[in-house]
Amino acid sequence: MTSIFETALGEDFSRLHPMMRRRFGVGLEAGYGCVGTGVMRCIRRGPWWTVPFLQLGKVRNILIPDHGDDVVFTGRTSPTSTRTAAKR
């Protein structure tokens, strides 16, 4: 199964740096996951009516309903699941 990034980029996927291809080429057959960490300089949210959707995304570990500056994050992908976990 081709990764979603490889599908989206098509032939341009091969133009990525080898480490980027490894990171974004994670699929079920790859047999490995990836972990990324970083700092978001500024997290903002949309209008007040977006908050319920962001809360729902928080429950599924795909969105962050908070806002702030210099927020440390870790993102994990796993070839055994379709879910991505984001932890603050």
N, C-alpha and C positions, 0 to 999 in steps of 0.2 A: 504494500500500500504506500503510495506517495504521500509525503507530508503536505499539509495544507499550504505551506509557504512555497514549496516546489511547484505545486499545482497552480498557485496564483501567479508566480513569476514566469512559469514556462521555461523557455530556453535561456532566459536571462539568469535563472538560478545558477547555471554553470559559471557565470561571470563573477559570482561572489568569491571572496577569499575562502580558502579551504576550511578554516575554523568557523567561518560564518555558515558555510554549507553544512558542516557537522552539527552546529547548534540548531539551525533551522530545518535540517533534514530529518529530525527526530520523527520516526513513525513507529508503528507497532513492530515491524520487522527489525528495527535498528537494535533493539535489545538494551538500550541505555536511555537514561533521562538526562536532563540538564538542570542546573541550578544557576540562577543569576542573582546578583545582589547589586544594590546601588542606593543612590539618594535622589529622591525627587525634590528638585529645588522649590517647586510650588505646586500644590494640589488645590485646584478649585473645583467647585461643583456648579452645576447649572442652576436654573431657577428653582424655587421652593418645591414645585410639583415633580421634580426629578428625584427627590429624596426617597420616596417609596421604592422606586426602581433600583436605586443604589443600595438600599437596605436589602432588597431581594438578592442583588448581586453579591452582597457581603455574605449572605447565608450560603451561597453556592461557591464562595471563595474565588469570585472572578472580578469583583469591583470593590472599591474602597469608598464608603460614603463620607469619609472625613475630608477635611481640608486643612491645609497648614503649609509650613515651610520646612525645608530640609528634612523630609520624611524618609527614614531608612526603610528599605523593603528587600524582601527575598521572594523570588519567583521560581517555582519548580514545575517542570514538565515530566511526565512519566509515560513510557511507551505502553504501560499496562492499563491506562485509564484515559478517558477523554477529558478529564477534569484537570485544570491548572489551579494550583493552590498559591495564593498570595497572602503573605503574612506581614503584618506591620510590626 
